[in-house]
Amino acid sequence: MHSVVCVKQVPDTSEVSIDPETNTIIREGVPSIINPYDLHGVEAALQLKDKYGGKVTILTMGPPQAETAIKRALSFGADKGILLSDRAFAGSDTLATSYIIAQAIKKIIEEEGVDLIFCGKQAIDGDTAQVGPGIAKRLDLNQLTYVIELDDVNLDKEELRISRKLESGKEVVKAQMPALLTVVKDLNEIRYASLPDMIKGAKAEIEMWGKSDIKLDESKIGLSGSPTQVGRIFPPPQREGGEMISEDGEEPTESAKILVEKLVGIEVIPNK
Ligand SMILES: Cc1cc2nc3c(=O)[nH]c(=O)nc-3n(C[C@H](O)[C@H](O)[C@H](O)COP(=O)(O)OP(=O)(O)OC[C@H]3O[C@@H](n4cnc5c(N)ncnc54)[C@H](O)[C@@H]3O)c2cc1C
């Protein structure tokens, strides 16, 4: 059982701010974390390895410092880390990013075979949720998005059954492997890293693949291969807090009276 987990290093969004001049996220001095959804992909892959044996490969595209994210993922018990990093990849939009990652996975498939690919539902910085489906489409794989349960994996039949989160419930889907899954946080509880795995992760040698290590059409990568134009990026306006109409110790009838007074004048549209 070989799972590849796509892990993105993202800025810790509780501290993100935007440069109003350049319309870009200020990353300097901002701590980086693994995209939280991706950790659930790592956990799912590790649970499959615990059950069926095999291997978990972590794949990240990013600058050299994204190696830290791979080492963290390895500290949970993953086996191998590959960092896709090259100046030529800089400025890639989601189209170019998913192309580069798909080509890297193609190489892994050719060299050692892959059963499942895990991505997070979305990255908490870019937030597009396009990269997972983009990879699946390019590799012509079944894509199972918003996965909340891995119900059954049948390695003999190369089949899996999963549950997808829907707005009003869940959908159970059976699919042929290899497949790509994008996962949500409900899928599992992330394990604690064991001390031996933490040491192994910290010491691990991460393979670095640049543009010459993967079969790439250079017109499809980097800024020149990215058709997306970012017009403007800005934080949403701060929400104003709601008004409290009930003071401590106030009688509920008094609060209700104040509420009614406030509502008077608001147009009421009767039910038809
Ligand atoms: C014109 C343009 C230029 C850009 N230039 C840059 C730039 O120079 N540097 C930069 O950092 N970003 C840049 N970006 C942002 C970059 O395109 C996105 O961060 C990237 O494509 C991922 O999109 P997303 O964050 O919406 O991920 P989503 O699609 O929301 O991510 C879904 C899942 O895909 C996987 N995934 C996504 N990205 C990666 C990754 N890099 N490695 C491994 N797995 C991944 C993860 O599993 C993740 O949970 C640029 C974007 C545009 C539009």
The ligand as an SDF file (V2000), in Angstrom:
LIG
                    3D

 53 58  0  0  0  0  0  0  0  0999 V2000
   -0.4760   34.6050  -10.2050 C   0  0  0  0  0  0  0  0  0  0  0  0
   -0.1350   33.8400   -8.9640 C   0  0  0  0  0  0  0  0  0  0  0  0
    1.1810   33.8010   -8.5210 C   0  0  0  0  0  0  0  0  0  0  0  0
    1.4990   33.1110   -7.3680 C   0  0  0  0  0  0  0  0  0  0  0  0
    2.7850   33.0860   -6.9290 N   0  0  0  0  0  0  0  0  0  0  0  0
    3.1150   32.4110   -5.8230 C   0  0  0  0  0  0  0  0  0  0  0  0
    4.4610   32.3770   -5.3530 C   0  0  0  0  0  0  0  0  0  0  0  0
    5.3460   32.9630   -5.9470 O   0  0  0  0  0  0  0  0  0  0  0  0
    4.7290   31.6740   -4.2120 N   0  0  0  0  0  0  0  0  0  0  0  0
    3.7220   31.0100   -3.5320 C   0  0  0  0  0  0  0  0  0  0  0  0
    4.0040   30.3780   -2.4930 O   0  0  0  0  0  0  0  0  0  0  0  0
    2.4540   31.0190   -3.9630 N   0  0  0  0  0  0  0  0  0  0  0  0
    2.1210   31.7040   -5.0710 C   0  0  0  0  0  0  0  0  0  0  0  0
    0.8390   31.7240   -5.4980 N   0  0  0  0  0  0  0  0  0  0  0  0
   -0.1460   30.9580   -4.7490 C   0  0  0  0  0  0  0  0  0  0  0  0
   -0.1480   29.5320   -5.2700 C   0  0  0  0  0  0  0  0  0  0  0  0
   -0.6460   29.4670   -6.5630 O   0  0  0  0  0  0  0  0  0  0  0  0
   -1.0460   28.6960   -4.4090 C   0  0  0  0  0  0  0  0  0  0  0  0
   -0.5670   28.7840   -3.1030 O   0  0  0  0  0  0  0  0  0  0  0  0
   -1.0090   27.2480   -4.8260 C   0  0  0  0  0  0  0  0  0  0  0  0
   -1.3670   27.0770   -6.1560 O   0  0  0  0  0  0  0  0  0  0  0  0
   -1.9400   26.4020   -3.9960 C   0  0  0  0  0  0  0  0  0  0  0  0
   -3.2380   26.9080   -4.0990 O   0  0  0  0  0  0  0  0  0  0  0  0
   -4.0850   26.9850   -2.7980 P   0  0  0  0  0  0  0  0  0  0  0  0
   -3.2450   27.6170   -1.7490 O   0  0  0  0  0  0  0  0  0  0  0  0
   -5.3860   27.6250   -3.1180 O   0  0  0  0  0  0  0  0  0  0  0  0
   -4.2640   25.4500   -2.4250 O   0  0  0  0  0  0  0  0  0  0  0  0
   -5.5540   24.5400   -2.4080 P   0  0  0  0  0  0  0  0  0  0  0  0
   -5.9330   24.1770   -3.7780 O   0  0  0  0  0  0  0  0  0  0  0  0
   -6.6000   25.1480   -1.5330 O   0  0  0  0  0  0  0  0  0  0  0  0
   -4.8990   23.2930   -1.6800 O   0  0  0  0  0  0  0  0  0  0  0  0
   -5.5580   22.0410   -1.5900 C   0  0  0  0  0  0  0  0  0  0  0  0
   -4.5640   20.9740   -1.2240 C   0  0  0  0  0  0  0  0  0  0  0  0
   -3.6290   20.8060   -2.2940 O   0  0  0  0  0  0  0  0  0  0  0  0
   -2.3540   20.4640   -1.7550 C   0  0  0  0  0  0  0  0  0  0  0  0
   -1.3780   21.5260   -2.0750 N   0  0  0  0  0  0  0  0  0  0  0  0
   -1.6390   22.8060   -2.4340 C   0  0  0  0  0  0  0  0  0  0  0  0
   -0.4720   23.4550   -2.6510 N   0  0  0  0  0  0  0  0  0  0  0  0
    0.5080   22.5730   -2.4370 C   0  0  0  0  0  0  0  0  0  0  0  0
    1.9280   22.6400   -2.4630 C   0  0  0  0  0  0  0  0  0  0  0  0
    2.5710   23.7500   -2.7830 N   0  0  0  0  0  0  0  0  0  0  0  0
    2.6360   21.5110   -2.1720 N   0  0  0  0  0  0  0  0  0  0  0  0
    1.9960   20.3570   -1.8580 C   0  0  0  0  0  0  0  0  0  0  0  0
    0.6720   20.2410   -1.7830 N   0  0  0  0  0  0  0  0  0  0  0  0
   -0.0600   21.3290   -2.0680 C   0  0  0  0  0  0  0  0  0  0  0  0
   -2.5190   20.3510   -0.2410 C   0  0  0  0  0  0  0  0  0  0  0  0
   -2.8380   19.0340    0.0640 O   0  0  0  0  0  0  0  0  0  0  0  0
   -3.7250   21.2560    0.0090 C   0  0  0  0  0  0  0  0  0  0  0  0
   -4.4250   20.9360    1.1830 O   0  0  0  0  0  0  0  0  0  0  0  0
    0.4910   32.4240   -6.6330 C   0  0  0  0  0  0  0  0  0  0  0  0
   -0.8240   32.4670   -7.0820 C   0  0  0  0  0  0  0  0  0  0  0  0
   -1.1460   33.1730   -8.2250 C   0  0  0  0  0  0  0  0  0  0  0  0
   -2.5810   33.2290   -8.6570 C   0  0  0  0  0  0  0  0  0  0  0  0
  1  2  1  0
  2  3  1  0
  2 52  2  0
  3  4  2  0
  4  5  1  0
  4 50  1  0
  5  6  2  0
  6  7  1  0
  6 13  1  0
  7  8  2  0
  7  9  1  0
  9 10  1  0
 10 11  2  0
 10 12  1  0
 12 13  2  0
 13 14  1  0
 14 15  1  0
 14 50  1  0
 15 16  1  0
 16 17  1  0
 16 18  1  0
 18 19  1  0
 18 20  1  0
 20 21  1  0
 20 22  1  0
 22 23  1  0
 23 24  1  0
 24 25  2  0
 24 26  1  0
 24 27  1  0
 27 28  1  0
 28 29  2  0
 28 30  1  0
 28 31  1  0
 31 32  1  0
 32 33  1  0
 33 34  1  0
 33 48  1  0
 34 35  1  0
 35 36  1  0
 35 46  1  0
 36 37  1  0
 36 45  1  0
 37 38  2  0
 38 39  1  0
 39 40  1  0
 39 45  2  0
 40 41  1  0
 40 42  2  0
 42 43  1  0
 43 44  2  0
 44 45  1  0
 46 47  1  0
 46 48  1  0
 48 49  1  0
 50 51  2  0
 51 52  1  0
 52 53  1  0
M  END
$$$$
